[in-house]
Amino acid sequence: MLASPQPAQLALVLLLCLGEIYMNTICDDRIEILPNLQMRPAAKVAMISFLSGSDSDKDGYSASVKTLVYRLLHHPYTKIPLQFQAGKREGLTMEVAVMVTENVAPEEISHLLILGARVLKLPRLHFNVSSSVARWQDNFTKLHLWKLRFWAWVFFIDADMLLVGNITQ
């Protein structure tokens, strides 16, 4: 006898289906990679976060993304090593990237680049969904994750998460 699917399983299937629909229909290849002189060599793995232009400092999301980048690249307890091992795979390299919408302030992008993040400037995705919170409209832009082919593996970390240890261990 088959067990009925759990809500989390149904949500995952829906997300996968939406990703495939997005990739095959509304996919826009206008991803601009901003140059960064501190960039590590090309990596196989990326830790990615998202910052929208409607996320202002009063909400704290810009500061949260910068803190996340700092902790992943510089903090002694949480920074990711240049190379790490995942299961049987040795010598994997990882980098930190931040997807930003085209309306993010240039000084915010500069801060991310100075911290060492790869910045991916993306066009906003608009869907006709009503919301009382304006910044939630940009959350659909996160669907661009489905078309990031620069890395073998991509891990998304939301801006409101706080790292307390090395994420590769």
Secondary structure, DSSP 8 states (H G I E B T S, - for coil): ------HHHHHHHHHHHHHHHHHHTT-----EEE--TT--S--SEEEEEEE-TT--TTTTHHHHHHHHHHHHHT-TTT---SEEEETTEEEEEEEEEEEEETTS-HHHHHHHHHHT-EEEEE---------SSGGGGGGGGGGGGGG--SSSEEEE--TT----S-TT-
